Amino acid sequence: MTADLAAVAADAYPRVVARLIRMTGDWTLAEDCAQEALTSAVQRWPREGVPANPGGWLMTVARNCAVDVLRRGSVERRKLAELGALTPTEEEGPETLDDEEIVDDRLRLIFTCCHPALALESRVALTLRTICAVPTAEVARAFLVSESTMTRRLTRAKRKIVEARIPYRVPTGPALAERLPGVLAVLYLLFTQGYNADGEPAFAAEAIRLARLLRRLMPGQSEVSALLALFLLQHSRRHARQDAEGNLLSLERQDRSLWDRDAIAEGLDLVAGLDRDGPYGLQARIAACHATAPSPPETDWPEIAGHYDELARIHPTPVVELNRAVAHGYAYGPRAGLAMLARARSGGGLHDHPLALAAEADLTSRIGDHTRAAALFRQAAAVAHSEPERRALLDRAEENAR
Amino acid sequence: MKYMMFVCTDAQPDTDRSDLPDIEAWVAQNDAQGRRLRGAELAPESVATTVRVRAGELILSDGPFAETKEVIVGFDLLECENLDEAIEVARAHPMARAGRLELRPFADSGQ
């Protein structure tokens, strides 16, 4: 019962919020009333039983709540009159939550929360809070800030949406192509927040849920499918990424029997259906190569290196250049990798980066210069971003020092 | 919805100045569509005077208060449906590339 209720709530809450925002234009009111509807469900459903249309029930309660609040506020009377749609009439019958309109509302909500006029961190936080209904305290923990700081950040973002009049809509035409990458970047950051060693694991699952939703709402967009595939393929390794002590394990040390076969199959299916290779499509193809390799030595590194070449062409970032050098190191020998890494680091942005030092250490170790490799692993450990990462690097240093 | 668009210089303008939009065409088009209510170019900041009152005393200083590389060189008052429309109007302004534009909604015209 409680689990059912939680599932219904997780599904219905953002729909209710999305529709109320469209009706009232008031983000806080919409969230408060959706919350109130959930609270009455928790109190009444266990006694009275779950209604036949739980989503519609919640929507009706939330809408009545919004009408009540607007009626109480004298300033809002004019607005209430304008929102004649807010007053339920007998003929209308119960609310429904599964029509096309709601699909549009949710998509509008995603595009509004991810509007590029908001700071990237605010976009991620707002998405978590408003679309995923993650409590503010948990969002704050993921961003390593206090709850009151996060509350202020969310309030500021919602104020900007209203006061600068960020439109509550999905852009059309060329504007959609401009805005979609921003939405995908928010989902990617959300996933990363969940996937990092010290992150909030539930956020990775939320990112997957949102990517699924977005794909259902925008089935024709190849990069949306690619992003979902990338998430699934990476998330398939979640049970194999750490050892019993919580140390991070690199791909080649993971027990592949622990990988989630269903997630991999779904990811590979999506990759097979891609019709255009954008940045996420290429990353998904790389993840697919790793997921299908029966063992580390059987990994198709030349294929992976080719995808990185293409990725570096259309989306050159220091991290892409770094991974490209590593891939070339495995495909064409450690010296080729080191040469490429040196070029990537001369471009700036990778100086003293723990991953760059670790990559150089690994390639150096494979050349056979274990003394230098050990020193580089220690150097990488000194600047590592998380404790599990640091421990893993020190282990590698010790192996090379022996 | 009214937006004040501050037209500013930028330390890192776009180096590609080919096909730079024509400012007169921009003004004519947005005036005709009722999206530009008025606008003006400002005299350089060297002509500016800063006014402050501290503890009842008037303090005047020559030029802008802070040493800044980016300065406001003009403004346009826009009337747009929403921020996206204002962004589209701003992106077509030549100073979007040669400098930067800051869009600020009027505080009381939202509701």
Boltz contact constraints between the chains, C-beta under 6 A:
constraints:
  - contact:
      token1: [A, 117]
      token2: [B, 83]
      max_distance: 6.0
  - contact:
      token1: [A, 163]
      token2: [B, 105]
      max_distance: 6.0
  - contact:
      token1: [A, 163]
      token2: [B, 110]
      max_distance: 6.0
  - contact:
      token1: [A, 164]
      token2: [B, 83]
      max_distance: 6.0
  - contact:
      token1: [A, 164]
      token2: [B, 105]
      max_distance: 6.0
  - contact:
      token1: [A, 165]
      token2: [B, 1]
      max_distance: 6.0
  - contact:
      token1: [A, 165]
      token2: [B, 82]
      max_distance: 6.0
  - contact:
      token1: [A, 165]
      token2: [B, 83]
      max_distance: 6.0
  - contact:
      token1: [A, 166]
      token2: [B, 83]
      max_distance: 6.0
  - contact:
      token1: [A, 167]
      token2: [B, 82]
      max_distance: 6.0
  - contact:
      token1: [A, 167]
      token2: [B, 84]
      max_distance: 6.0
